[in-house]
Amino acid sequence: MSSAETILSPETVTGAHGCSLQRMVMPHGKRPIPLMIQPVRSILSRFLIRRLPMRYTRHLGRFYSRAANLLKYGDPTFPASFHIETSEFCNRSCWYCSSATRPKRTGVISDAMFHLALARLQELNWTGPVAYHYENEPLLNPNLLSQIAQTCRALPRCIPTLVTNGDLLTHEQMDALVEAGVGRVIVSRHPPFRDAWDARIEAVRHAWPDRVSMMQVGVTLPVHKNGQFDHDGIAWQGHCIAPSLCLGIRMNGDVPLCGCDAKHLAVMGNIQTQSLNEIWRGREFCALRRTLRNGNLGHKICMGCSGMI
């Protein structure tokens, strides 16, 4: 285990809903110091990030996230965002998404599990993005607006983030999302492309330029996930940082190695019995992340996957 992964120590506290959680504590008993993080993020976003092409903002965002996580948690590889699986259903079946390998389901997360996920994030003093998807289309979730509002109350300094395929996104839907407290909406543009879809999303982007952005998917060769070699995709890219890009919390509380584990084969822990700090610092999880960063395949689900860089 690297020094960056052992610098934190757990402190038991009583979190929301009476659950016993653990808070990350810096060496010598110092608390995480997030005071300078929020102003720096606002300055970067207003004067720099929005003025740069996407290929540059991605790298700048990762650099900022690593620096912020080093200051706050003592670990530059700590996840840049947390994704909560609020529902299971998606109206699309994109081959390059790992959800395409599993049967269609229509479940939604229970209120108790969603509250527990927020409680676990509270104990991290989390101020980064909280997303509501994990192999699902969040706008199909009937409880989405309520969950965004609950997130804002529980984590007032976080960034409620919606990643959607845009099929259901309208001006009226955006009004409701903004009213609920959404901070960022990322629309993924998937093939096949349609002029009517493009016009509708462009109108929404024009109305909310500071909140809505678009991510192009499926034009360049996408990554392979779960060994889908019957399609043209990118081969193994040499290393993988997927666990540090986002950490997912599934509807049953499981925390998987990454978002490419549609069959739940690489579960690193469960928030019902462990804090997010405990799961992240677990021996197996640390070893797998180190193996992937060093360019080796860490788990059998990595066989046939392109990796995230």
Backbone bond lengths (Angstrom), bond angles and torsions (degrees), N, CA, C in turn:
res aa  C-N    CA-C-N  psi(-1)  N-CA   C-N-CA  omega(-1)  CA-C   N-CA-C  phi
1 M - - - 1.459 - - 1.513 109.85 -
2 S 1.342 118.09 133.19 1.450 121.08 -177.40 1.506 110.54 -74.53
3 S 1.339 115.62 163.22 1.461 119.81 -179.34 1.513 110.95 -62.95
4 A 1.356 117.18 -32.36 1.459 119.87 179.54 1.514 111.70 -65.94
5 E 1.326 117.36 -23.75 1.454 120.62 -177.94 1.518 112.19 -95.22
6 T 1.312 118.66 -4.59 1.454 120.90 -179.33 1.514 112.37 -116.05
7 I 1.332 117.05 1.07 1.454 119.66 -174.14 1.525 112.16 -74.17
8 L 1.356 118.01 -21.89 1.442 121.39 -177.42 1.515 111.32 -90.20
9 S 1.320 115.93 150.22 1.453 120.85 175.46 1.512 108.68 -131.23
10 P 1.358 118.50 146.31 1.450 120.15 -176.51 1.526 112.12 -85.48
11 E 1.340 115.12 147.58 1.445 121.77 174.20 1.523 107.10 -129.38
12 T 1.307 118.17 124.52 1.456 122.01 -177.70 1.516 109.94 -77.59
13 V 1.343 115.90 129.34 1.458 122.35 177.17 1.516 107.69 -137.66
14 T 1.312 116.83 166.76 1.452 121.57 175.64 1.505 108.35 -97.97
15 G 1.317 116.41 117.08 1.453 120.47 -176.16 1.515 111.46 -94.16
16 A 1.330 114.16 -169.81 1.451 120.33 178.57 1.519 110.37 -59.85
17 H 1.339 115.83 149.52 1.464 123.16 179.88 1.533 111.95 64.39
18 G 1.333 116.65 18.24 1.447 120.51 173.59 1.501 116.02 75.26
19 C 1.327 119.16 10.01 1.458 120.23 -178.07 1.522 109.60 -82.27
20 S 1.307 116.46 145.57 1.459 122.12 179.07 1.508 109.03 -85.89
21 L 1.336 115.89 117.36 1.454 121.45 -174.94 1.511 109.99 -123.30
22 Q 1.322 115.87 -178.85 1.451 121.30 176.93 1.515 109.69 -129.34
23 R 1.325 115.38 139.18 1.446 122.25 179.82 1.521 108.65 -107.62
24 M 1.356 116.29 141.18 1.451 119.34 176.42 1.523 110.02 -73.03
25 V 1.327 116.46 131.25 1.448 122.00 -179.76 1.517 108.99 -123.99
26 M 1.319 117.05 133.37 1.445 121.42 179.17 1.526 110.13 -73.02
27 P 1.333 118.95 165.58 1.463 120.95 179.55 1.521 111.73 -56.06
28 H 1.325 115.58 150.83 1.456 123.50 179.14 1.521 112.42 63.06
29 G 1.340 116.54 24.20 1.456 120.74 174.50 1.506 114.98 80.04
30 K 1.325 119.98 7.42 1.458 121.54 -179.48 1.523 109.98 -74.19
31 R 1.327 115.33 141.73 1.456 120.70 176.73 1.530 110.08 -80.20
32 P 1.347 117.34 157.65 1.452 118.61 170.32 1.522 110.12 -57.51
33 I 1.326 118.53 143.83 1.460 121.07 -174.65 1.528 109.61 -116.89
34 P 1.348 116.96 86.81 1.455 120.63 -176.08 1.524 113.59 -87.29
35 L 1.356 119.51 4.45 1.452 121.35 -168.85 1.522 112.80 -59.95
36 M 1.336 118.20 -39.26 1.454 120.21 -177.33 1.512 113.24 -86.98
37 I 1.336 117.76 -9.86 1.454 120.64 -172.98 1.522 111.55 -70.13
38 Q 1.351 116.97 -46.73 1.460 120.12 -175.95 1.528 112.30 -63.18
39 P 1.353 121.45 -46.98 1.465 119.88 177.73 1.523 113.31 -60.75
40 V 1.332 116.81 -40.38 1.460 119.59 179.91 1.522 110.44 -63.40
41 R 1.345 116.79 -42.23 1.460 119.99 179.25 1.522 110.64 -62.50
42 S 1.344 117.77 -40.56 1.459 120.98 -179.74 1.516 111.40 -65.33
43 I 1.325 117.09 -41.29 1.463 121.18 179.85 1.522 110.68 -65.48
44 L 1.339 116.35 -45.98 1.456 120.08 179.03 1.521 111.43 -60.22
45 S 1.335 115.80 -43.46 1.454 120.10 -177.18 1.522 111.14 -65.80
46 R 1.333 117.18 -44.53 1.457 120.36 -173.62 1.521 113.11 -73.53
47 F 1.315 116.93 -44.35 1.461 119.77 -169.33 1.528 114.73 -103.56
48 L 1.329 118.12 -13.08 1.447 118.33 -174.10 1.516 112.99 -128.58
49 I 1.338 117.10 -56.98 1.457 120.61 -171.26 1.528 111.47 -60.39
50 R 1.347 117.21 -43.36 1.467 119.33 -176.48 1.519 112.81 -72.01
51 R 1.316 118.04 -10.87 1.454 121.38 -177.87 1.530 112.21 -101.03
52 L 1.322 117.12 -2.34 1.458 120.72 -176.09 1.517 111.07 -106.28
53 P 1.343 117.79 152.91 1.465 120.33 172.86 1.522 111.04 -61.52
54 M 1.346 116.10 154.49 1.458 121.46 -175.03 1.523 112.57 -57.61
55 R 1.344 117.96 -36.72 1.469 119.42 -176.91 1.530 111.49 -64.04
56 Y 1.340 116.80 -26.78 1.456 120.10 178.45 1.529 111.43 -86.04
57 T 1.335 116.68 -38.51 1.460 119.26 -178.08 1.518 111.28 -65.27
58 R 1.344 117.27 -31.49 1.462 119.38 179.48 1.526 110.29 -62.64
59 H 1.323 116.70 -46.92 1.460 119.79 -179.20 1.529 111.26 -69.50
60 L 1.330 116.74 -37.86 1.459 119.92 177.66 1.521 110.71 -64.51
61 G 1.342 115.65 -41.49 1.457 119.47 179.03 1.517 112.16 -62.62
62 R 1.327 116.81 -39.06 1.463 119.63 179.31 1.526 111.09 -68.61
63 F 1.337 116.38 -38.83 1.457 119.21 177.92 1.523 110.55 -63.42
64 Y 1.330 116.43 -45.03 1.466 119.91 178.71 1.524 110.84 -61.96
65 S 1.338 116.41 -43.29 1.459 120.23 -178.41 1.530 111.11 -61.98
66 R 1.327 117.18 -42.09 1.467 120.44 179.18 1.526 110.76 -64.94
67 A 1.340 116.83 -42.19 1.456 119.87 179.81 1.533 110.97 -65.79
68 A 1.330 116.18 -42.89 1.455 119.82 179.43 1.520 111.76 -64.33
69 N 1.328 117.22 -42.19 1.460 120.24 -179.67 1.524 111.90 -69.16
70 L 1.327 117.37 -30.90 1.462 119.79 174.81 1.523 110.14 -64.73
71 L 1.338 117.07 -41.93 1.463 120.64 179.42 1.523 111.92 -69.80
72 K 1.332 116.81 -40.99 1.460 120.34 -173.19 1.522 113.47 -83.79
73 Y 1.340 116.49 -40.31 1.451 120.37 -171.53 1.520 114.07 -120.55
74 G 1.325 116.99 -2.53 1.451 119.51 -179.76 1.511 113.61 73.59
75 D 1.339 117.65 12.69 1.459 121.83 -176.78 1.525 108.79 -141.77
76 P 1.325 119.12 106.11 1.467 120.67 -178.62 1.513 113.50 -65.94
77 T 1.332 118.13 -17.44 1.464 120.81 -179.50 1.522 112.48 -92.76
78 F 1.341 117.75 4.52 1.458 120.51 178.62 1.527 108.98 -57.94
79 P 1.336 118.53 148.19 1.467 120.35 -174.07 1.524 112.78 -55.11
80 A 1.331 115.15 140.00 1.459 120.74 177.76 1.521 111.52 -77.99
81 S 1.329 117.42 -20.89 1.458 121.15 179.95 1.523 109.45 -156.00
82 F 1.327 115.76 161.76 1.460 122.32 174.85 1.523 108.19 -120.54
83 H 1.335 115.45 135.67 1.457 121.83 -179.57 1.523 108.66 -117.86
84 I 1.321 115.89 125.69 1.464 121.48 178.41 1.522 108.50 -104.31
85 E 1.319 116.52 126.19 1.467 121.10 178.07 1.524 108.09 -77.12
86 T 1.334 116.43 93.60 1.462 120.60 -176.26 1.517 112.57 -83.27
87 S 1.324 116.72 -19.95 1.463 121.26 176.78 1.518 107.91 -155.09
88 E 1.327 116.20 174.39 1.465 120.13 -174.57 1.523 113.74 -114.09
89 F 1.320 118.05 -14.99 1.458 119.35 -168.58 1.529 111.67 -91.77
90 C 1.334 115.98 142.49 1.458 122.59 170.81 1.525 108.19 -133.28
91 N 1.323 116.31 140.01 1.455 120.73 -178.42 1.523 112.97 -82.38
92 R 1.347 117.19 -3.35 1.458 121.17 178.48 1.529 110.25 -115.75
93 S 1.330 114.74 164.90 1.470 121.08 176.87 1.524 108.85 -135.48
94 C 1.314 116.21 66.18 1.467 121.44 -178.58 1.535 109.03 -72.98
95 W 1.332 116.87 129.29 1.465 119.22 -174.66 1.514 111.79 -63.60
96 Y 1.343 118.43 -28.64 1.450 121.40 -176.17 1.522 112.72 -84.25
97 C 1.326 117.33 2.51 1.471 121.18 173.78 1.521 108.64 -100.22
98 S 1.314 116.15 136.18 1.466 118.91 -176.97 1.522 112.65 -65.63
99 S 1.340 117.77 -19.34 1.464 119.19 178.55 1.521 111.75 -67.59
100 A 1.355 116.73 -17.42 1.462 119.44 179.64 1.516 112.13 -67.26
101 T 1.342 117.32 -15.57 1.463 120.85 -177.94 1.521 112.87 -91.04
102 R 1.338 117.00 -1.14 1.466 118.75 -177.54 1.523 109.86 -118.01
103 P 1.337 118.12 157.41 1.465 120.61 177.67 1.525 110.62 -63.69
104 K 1.321 116.46 151.92 1.454 121.53 177.77 1.526 109.80 -68.10
105 R 1.335 115.21 134.29 1.461 120.92 177.67 1.524 108.90 -131.71
106 T 1.336 117.03 162.27 1.469 120.80 -174.29 1.525 112.10 -131.35
107 G 1.314 118.88 21.18 1.454 120.87 -177.65 1.523 112.34 -75.10
108 V 1.330 115.75 160.68 1.461 122.67 174.19 1.525 108.58 -127.28
109 I 1.320 116.78 154.38 1.452 121.63 -178.76 1.526 109.93 -68.29
110 S 1.320 117.09 144.12 1.464 120.95 178.46 1.529 109.76 -73.64
111 D 1.325 116.61 154.74 1.464 120.67 177.55 1.523 110.66 -58.92
112 A 1.335 116.53 -41.02 1.468 120.18 -177.74 1.524 110.73 -63.37
113 M 1.331 117.98 -41.84 1.458 120.49 -178.98 1.527 111.35 -70.23
114 F 1.331 116.84 -38.25 1.460 119.24 177.96 1.535 110.23 -64.28
115 H 1.324 117.36 -43.08 1.460 120.48 178.14 1.525 111.04 -63.01
116 L 1.318 116.83 -37.60 1.461 119.74 178.93 1.531 110.13 -66.75
117 A 1.336 116.87 -40.33 1.472 119.40 177.70 1.523 110.59 -59.89
118 L 1.333 117.40 -42.92 1.459 120.32 177.86 1.522 111.25 -65.20
119 A 1.331 116.32 -38.00 1.464 119.69 178.89 1.523 110.94 -63.85
120 R 1.326 116.75 -40.11 1.466 119.69 177.31 1.530 110.91 -63.16
121 L 1.330 117.02 -39.11 1.464 119.95 178.47 1.527 111.56 -70.99
122 Q 1.329 117.05 -32.76 1.466 120.07 175.95 1.519 111.13 -58.07
123 E 1.310 116.36 -39.67 1.458 120.02 -177.45 1.525 112.94 -70.04
124 L 1.320 116.42 -15.67 1.466 120.71 173.94 1.524 111.46 -89.80
125 N 1.347 116.53 -4.30 1.468 119.64 -172.16 1.527 108.89 54.50
126 W 1.336 116.79 45.94 1.451 122.16 -169.81 1.523 111.27 -71.26
127 T 1.331 116.94 129.71 1.462 123.15 179.88 1.528 112.37 -123.60
128 G 1.319 117.67 6.96 1.463 120.88 -178.51 1.515 112.06 -96.01
129 P 1.331 117.36 -165.06 1.463 121.91 -178.56 1.530 112.65 -67.96
130 V 1.319 115.53 138.92 1.464 123.66 170.00 1.525 106.37 -122.75
131 A 1.322 116.98 115.50 1.462 121.36 -177.18 1.525 110.12 -106.49
132 Y 1.327 115.87 163.88 1.464 121.46 -171.91 1.523 111.51 -119.77
133 H 1.313 115.75 27.76 1.460 119.29 179.71 1.524 109.45 -133.17
134 Y 1.300 114.00 151.87 1.459 122.00 171.12 1.520 105.77 -163.35
135 E 1.340 114.98 86.70 1.471 121.34 -174.40 1.526 111.37 66.80
136 N 1.318 117.87 31.27 1.461 121.29 179.15 1.527 109.09 -144.17
137 E 1.323 116.09 165.19 1.463 121.88 174.20 1.531 107.47 -99.27
138 P 1.332 118.46 108.12 1.467 120.50 -171.68 1.527 114.48 -65.20
139 L 1.338 118.95 -25.95 1.466 119.44 -179.55 1.520 112.72 -69.92
140 L 1.334 117.57 -10.48 1.466 120.90 173.69 1.521 112.39 -85.80
141 N 1.328 116.69 -4.54 1.457 121.62 -179.55 1.525 109.72 -83.34
142 P 1.326 119.39 116.57 1.471 120.66 -177.51 1.523 113.79 -66.69
143 N 1.327 118.07 -17.11 1.464 121.54 -177.84 1.532 112.69 -100.42
144 L 1.326 117.78 9.53 1.467 120.61 -171.30 1.529 112.49 -59.71
145 L 1.318 118.36 -48.79 1.464 120.74 -175.94 1.523 111.20 -62.10
146 S 1.314 116.15 -42.08 1.465 119.92 177.30 1.520 110.91 -63.20
147 Q 1.327 117.50 -39.84 1.465 120.76 -178.70 1.525 111.79 -68.97
148 I 1.334 117.80 -35.27 1.458 120.23 175.33 1.520 110.13 -63.85
149 A 1.330 116.92 -44.49 1.459 120.82 179.02 1.531 111.19 -62.91
150 Q 1.324 117.18 -41.07 1.469 120.35 177.40 1.522 111.11 -63.15
151 T 1.334 116.19 -38.94 1.460 120.28 178.55 1.524 110.74 -61.99
152 C 1.320 117.03 -43.34 1.470 121.12 179.58 1.517 111.72 -61.99
153 R 1.320 116.93 -37.54 1.471 119.62 179.26 1.527 111.40 -72.43
154 A 1.324 116.50 -40.22 1.466 119.79 -177.16 1.522 112.19 -77.13
155 L 1.341 116.73 -35.09 1.470 122.17 -175.23 1.524 108.33 -131.44
156 P 1.329 118.36 73.58 1.467 121.32 -171.14 1.515 115.03 -63.11
157 R 1.335 118.01 -16.69 1.460 119.98 -179.12 1.524 113.03 -105.13
158 C 1.320 117.50 4.88 1.460 119.97 178.76 1.529 109.76 -81.25
159 I 1.327 116.50 177.65 1.470 122.44 178.94 1.527 108.33 -118.57
160 P 1.333 118.81 93.48 1.473 119.39 175.98 1.527 109.50 -60.33
161 T 1.328 116.33 122.10 1.457 121.65 -170.56 1.522 110.14 -125.03
162 L 1.314 115.54 131.69 1.454 121.09 178.48 1.516 109.01 -112.53
163 V 1.329 116.91 121.95 1.467 122.41 173.28 1.520 106.80 -110.01
164 T 1.322 116.90 116.92 1.462 121.85 -171.28 1.520 110.49 -136.03
165 N 1.333 115.86 154.38 1.466 119.37 174.10 1.522 111.85 -79.81
166 G 1.323 117.38 -3.73 1.454 121.54 172.80 1.505 116.30 80.17
167 D 1.313 118.74 -3.81 1.458 120.21 -176.04 1.529 112.78 -63.11
168 L 1.331 116.55 -28.92 1.470 120.93 -178.23 1.523 112.51 -109.41
169 L 1.314 117.81 6.53 1.463 120.84 -175.15 1.525 110.73 -84.32
170 T 1.328 115.61 121.51 1.462 122.58 179.11 1.527 108.98 -131.65
171 H 1.333 116.96 173.98 1.458 120.80 175.39 1.525 110.90 -59.74
172 E 1.327 116.07 -42.17 1.470 119.96 -179.44 1.524 110.65 -64.42
173 Q 1.344 116.35 -40.58 1.460 120.22 178.65 1.523 110.45 -64.93
174 M 1.330 117.62 -40.64 1.457 120.94 178.55 1.524 111.51 -64.22
175 D 1.333 117.29 -40.19 1.466 120.17 176.27 1.525 110.31 -56.13
176 A 1.332 116.00 -44.96 1.468 120.59 -178.94 1.523 111.09 -67.28
177 L 1.329 116.93 -39.82 1.464 120.45 179.85 1.532 111.09 -64.96
178 V 1.321 116.57 -43.78 1.465 120.44 179.37 1.533 110.47 -64.94
179 E 1.309 116.06 -40.97 1.463 120.08 177.70 1.526 110.95 -61.46
180 A 1.340 116.93 -37.56 1.464 121.01 179.26 1.522 111.95 -70.62
181 G 1.363 116.90 -26.12 1.458 119.62 177.23 1.514 115.32 119.97
182 V 1.333 118.44 14.15 1.460 119.18 -179.50 1.528 109.55 -62.82
183 G 1.331 115.47 138.14 1.452 119.74 -178.84 1.513 113.34 -99.29
184 R 1.333 116.69 -26.79 1.462 120.40 -175.39 1.521 108.86 -151.90
185 V 1.331 116.36 137.02 1.455 122.08 175.92 1.525 107.23 -124.45
186 I 1.330 116.53 120.55 1.454 122.54 178.96 1.518 107.83 -111.82
187 V 1.321 115.63 116.63 1.463 120.92 -178.69 1.522 108.48 -98.82
188 S 1.312 116.24 121.75 1.474 120.73 178.39 1.530 108.71 -92.98
189 R 1.316 115.31 123.63 1.477 121.98 -177.50 1.528 109.10 -94.86
190 H 1.328 114.87 107.15 1.463 121.27 -176.00 1.536 110.47 -104.90
191 P 1.316 116.93 149.09 1.467 119.33 170.81 1.528 109.72 -72.66
192 P 1.325 118.77 155.68 1.473 126.86 -0.46 1.530 111.01 -76.05
193 F 1.333 116.92 141.14 1.454 121.46 -175.41 1.532 110.32 -86.12
194 R 1.338 115.38 141.38 1.466 121.16 -178.27 1.526 109.30 -131.77
195 D 1.331 115.98 138.83 1.463 121.12 -177.81 1.528 112.12 -61.32
196 A 1.331 117.23 -38.37 1.467 120.23 -178.48 1.533 110.56 -65.67
197 W 1.326 116.20 -40.76 1.471 120.31 177.57 1.519 109.71 -63.29
198 D 1.329 117.27 -46.49 1.466 121.13 -178.95 1.522 111.13 -60.13
199 A 1.325 117.28 -42.81 1.464 120.82 -178.51 1.529 111.38 -65.50
200 R 1.319 116.51 -41.78 1.472 119.71 -179.67 1.524 111.10 -65.28
201 I 1.330 117.47 -45.58 1.463 120.34 -178.52 1.525 111.08 -68.46
202 E 1.333 117.17 -36.55 1.463 120.14 178.30 1.528 110.44 -64.34
203 A 1.311 117.35 -36.76 1.462 120.66 176.99 1.525 111.16 -65.76
204 V 1.319 116.34 -39.44 1.470 119.81 177.27 1.518 110.14 -66.42
205 R 1.315 117.57 -42.68 1.476 120.80 178.10 1.524 111.09 -61.50
206 H 1.315 117.16 -39.38 1.460 121.04 -179.95 1.530 111.05 -66.09
207 A 1.326 116.77 -35.56 1.463 120.64 -179.00 1.528 112.44 -74.66
208 W 1.350 116.91 -31.25 1.467 121.06 -179.33 1.534 109.54 -129.48
209 P 1.331 118.24 66.24 1.475 119.85 -174.33 1.523 114.23 -64.99
210 D 1.337 117.32 -25.41 1.460 119.53 -178.68 1.525 113.33 -85.30
211 R 1.317 117.19 -9.30 1.461 120.44 -176.49 1.524 113.69 -116.31
212 V 1.322 117.20 -29.81 1.462 120.43 -171.07 1.532 109.97 -108.54
213 S 1.319 116.11 129.90 1.460 122.47 173.98 1.523 108.17 -134.09
214 M 1.331 115.96 167.00 1.457 119.66 -178.29 1.516 110.40 -125.84
215 M 1.313 115.67 141.66 1.454 123.00 179.49 1.530 108.27 -118.94
216 Q 1.319 115.63 122.84 1.464 120.07 -179.18 1.526 110.36 -80.68
217 V 1.313 117.17 130.16 1.461 122.64 -178.95 1.517 108.96 -128.42
218 G 1.343 116.17 138.04 1.453 120.08 169.72 1.517 116.02 87.87
219 V 1.356 118.15 4.96 1.468 119.56 177.42 1.521 109.83 -87.59
220 T 1.336 115.92 -56.14 1.462 118.68 169.53 1.520 108.03 -77.20
221 L 1.308 117.33 169.02 1.466 119.60 -179.21 1.519 109.81 -63.78
222 P 1.331 118.42 121.11 1.458 120.56 179.44 1.516 111.72 -77.67
223 V 1.326 114.69 168.97 1.458 119.44 -179.39 1.522 109.75 -75.62
224 H 1.331 115.05 152.81 1.458 121.23 170.94 1.523 108.52 -80.89
225 K 1.303 116.79 142.87 1.457 122.17 173.60 1.519 108.25 -134.14
226 N 1.310 115.66 132.73 1.466 120.85 178.88 1.521 112.79 59.43
227 G 1.335 117.09 33.03 1.454 121.06 172.26 1.507 115.71 66.48
228 Q 1.332 117.83 38.97 1.460 120.68 -178.59 1.529 109.67 -83.50
229 F 1.309 116.86 70.35 1.454 121.47 -173.07 1.524 113.11 -83.19
230 D 1.340 117.90 4.08 1.452 118.81 174.38 1.524 111.00 -81.74
231 H 1.349 116.86 3.96 1.456 122.27 177.07 1.521 108.81 -125.96
232 D 1.324 115.72 160.35 1.454 120.80 177.97 1.529 109.03 -82.37
233 G 1.298 116.44 118.90 1.457 120.81 178.58 1.511 110.49 -147.56
234 I 1.314 115.26 178.92 1.458 121.71 -177.87 1.522 109.63 -78.55
235 A 1.324 116.12 139.39 1.458 120.57 176.03 1.526 110.15 -76.28
236 W 1.318 116.82 177.16 1.473 122.41 178.47 1.525 109.91 -50.76
237 Q 1.343 116.70 127.20 1.457 121.81 -171.25 1.522 114.00 -92.69
238 G 1.311 117.28 4.77 1.462 119.93 173.67 1.505 115.17 106.21
239 H 1.321 117.85 -28.60 1.462 121.46 173.36 1.525 107.98 -164.06
240 C 1.311 116.48 173.80 1.463 120.16 -176.45 1.525 110.08 -146.28
241 I 1.345 115.64 132.52 1.470 120.87 176.93 1.525 110.73 -120.70
242 A 1.335 116.72 23.16 1.465 120.57 -176.54 1.523 113.50 -52.11
243 P 1.354 120.84 -44.10 1.468 119.15 -179.23 1.528 113.23 -61.46
244 S 1.336 117.74 -27.04 1.455 120.40 -179.63 1.525 112.35 -85.59
245 L 1.325 117.44 -16.72 1.464 119.50 176.94 1.515 110.54 -75.33
246 C 1.305 117.21 -41.96 1.467 120.47 176.38 1.523 108.88 -159.40
247 L 1.314 115.11 149.35 1.460 121.27 175.47 1.516 107.18 -118.04
248 G 1.326 115.97 127.88 1.455 120.80 -175.09 1.518 112.71 -98.36
249 I 1.322 114.71 149.63 1.462 122.66 173.29 1.525 106.17 -123.33
250 R 1.328 115.63 113.58 1.459 119.20 -177.50 1.530 111.34 -79.77
251 M 1.326 114.91 170.84 1.460 120.48 -175.03 1.516 113.10 -61.93
252 N 1.331 118.07 -25.53 1.466 121.16 178.40 1.528 112.08 -94.35
253 G 1.339 117.83 4.94 1.458 121.37 179.44 1.512 114.65 94.92
254 D 1.339 118.33 -7.38 1.462 120.86 178.80 1.525 111.24 -65.36
255 V 1.330 115.59 144.18 1.462 122.54 173.07 1.520 107.18 -115.67
256 P 1.343 118.55 108.11 1.464 121.08 -177.31 1.520 111.95 -83.98
257 L 1.312 115.28 168.41 1.461 121.27 176.65 1.518 110.88 -58.88
258 C 1.334 117.50 -42.77 1.461 120.98 -178.79 1.516 108.91 -161.67
259 G 1.339 115.70 -179.06 1.445 120.47 -176.80 1.511 115.26 -81.20
260 C 1.324 118.44 5.19 1.467 121.51 -179.79 1.523 112.10 -100.06
261 D 1.320 117.05 12.73 1.458 121.06 -175.30 1.520 110.07 -102.59
262 A 1.333 116.77 70.43 1.459 121.21 -176.32 1.527 112.30 -65.95
263 K 1.331 117.73 -24.04 1.468 120.88 -175.42 1.526 112.69 -100.16
264 H 1.324 117.22 9.44 1.477 122.33 176.32 1.528 111.97 57.99
265 L 1.310 116.82 46.90 1.464 121.39 -177.60 1.531 112.86 -95.71
266 A 1.342 117.09 -15.66 1.470 120.39 -175.92 1.519 109.57 -128.70
267 V 1.325 116.61 66.10 1.461 122.40 -179.86 1.526 109.16 -86.81
268 M 1.330 116.09 124.39 1.458 121.56 -175.92 1.524 113.07 -93.68
269 G 1.327 117.89 -13.59 1.456 120.95 179.68 1.514 109.80 167.92
270 N 1.335 116.28 -176.10 1.460 121.44 -179.56 1.524 108.48 -143.18
271 I 1.331 116.43 133.31 1.471 120.22 -175.31 1.522 112.56 -71.13
272 Q 1.324 118.08 -10.02 1.463 119.37 176.78 1.524 111.46 -72.36
273 T 1.321 117.08 -24.57 1.467 120.36 -177.70 1.519 113.01 -122.81
274 Q 1.343 118.31 -9.01 1.460 121.45 -176.81 1.521 110.12 -138.23
275 S 1.327 116.02 150.49 1.451 119.85 170.89 1.523 109.07 -78.02
276 L 1.328 116.72 162.10 1.457 120.63 176.07 1.519 111.05 -62.44
277 N 1.322 116.40 -33.37 1.465 120.97 175.58 1.523 110.79 -61.40
278 E 1.325 116.83 -47.04 1.465 120.29 179.48 1.528 111.37 -61.96
279 I 1.336 116.18 -42.68 1.458 119.75 -178.61 1.526 110.11 -64.89
280 W 1.322 117.68 -46.96 1.463 121.48 -178.18 1.517 111.38 -62.49
281 R 1.322 117.54 -37.33 1.457 121.67 -177.07 1.520 112.80 -90.20
282 G 1.322 117.89 4.14 1.455 120.67 179.01 1.520 111.89 -59.37
283 R 1.320 116.02 146.11 1.468 120.93 -174.26 1.522 112.00 -58.67
284 E 1.337 117.47 -46.43 1.460 120.06 -178.26 1.527 111.01 -65.33
285 F 1.322 116.93 -42.81 1.458 120.96 -178.47 1.532 110.64 -63.60
286 C 1.321 117.10 -44.77 1.467 120.48 178.42 1.529 111.19 -60.49
287 A 1.328 116.19 -43.03 1.470 120.13 -178.84 1.527 111.19 -65.32
288 L 1.343 117.75 -41.32 1.456 120.73 179.56 1.524 111.51 -65.69
289 R 1.330 117.48 -41.91 1.469 120.13 179.48 1.519 110.61 -63.95
290 R 1.325 116.23 -41.63 1.461 119.76 179.46 1.527 110.58 -64.65
291 T 1.326 117.27 -40.43 1.462 121.53 179.18 1.526 110.95 -62.84
292 L 1.331 117.22 -43.66 1.458 121.29 -179.52 1.524 111.68 -67.43
293 R 1.322 116.75 -40.71 1.470 119.22 178.69 1.520 111.61 -64.97
294 N 1.333 115.69 -30.63 1.463 119.96 -179.43 1.525 113.46 -82.65
295 G 1.329 116.69 0.55 1.458 119.49 173.76 1.506 115.50 96.63
296 N 1.327 117.26 12.59 1.464 120.47 179.57 1.523 109.94 -112.00
297 L 1.326 115.98 154.77 1.454 120.87 178.26 1.521 109.17 -76.89
298 G 1.338 116.14 121.37 1.454 119.50 -170.80 1.517 114.87 -87.47
299 H 1.330 118.76 -28.70 1.458 122.37 -172.68 1.522 108.17 -145.28
300 K 1.321 116.81 161.90 1.461 119.36 -177.36 1.530 111.83 -64.22
301 I 1.351 118.44 -24.89 1.457 118.34 176.78 1.530 111.18 -70.15
302 C 1.339 116.93 -15.48 1.468 120.60 179.44 1.530 111.88 -79.04
303 M 1.316 117.09 -15.87 1.460 120.77 178.66 1.529 109.20 -65.70
304 G 1.320 116.93 120.46 1.443 120.05 -179.09 1.507 114.41 85.97
305 C 1.339 117.72 5.19 1.468 120.78 177.36 1.519 108.43 -99.99
306 S 1.327 116.41 148.82 1.461 120.44 -178.88 1.515 112.42 -76.32
307 G 1.327 116.68 -28.76 1.454 120.75 -173.36 1.511 111.43 85.46
308 M 1.328 116.76 155.15 1.461 122.87 179.54 1.524 108.63 -109.27
309 I 1.342 117.46 132.00 1.452 120.70 179.44 1.520 109.95 -127.99
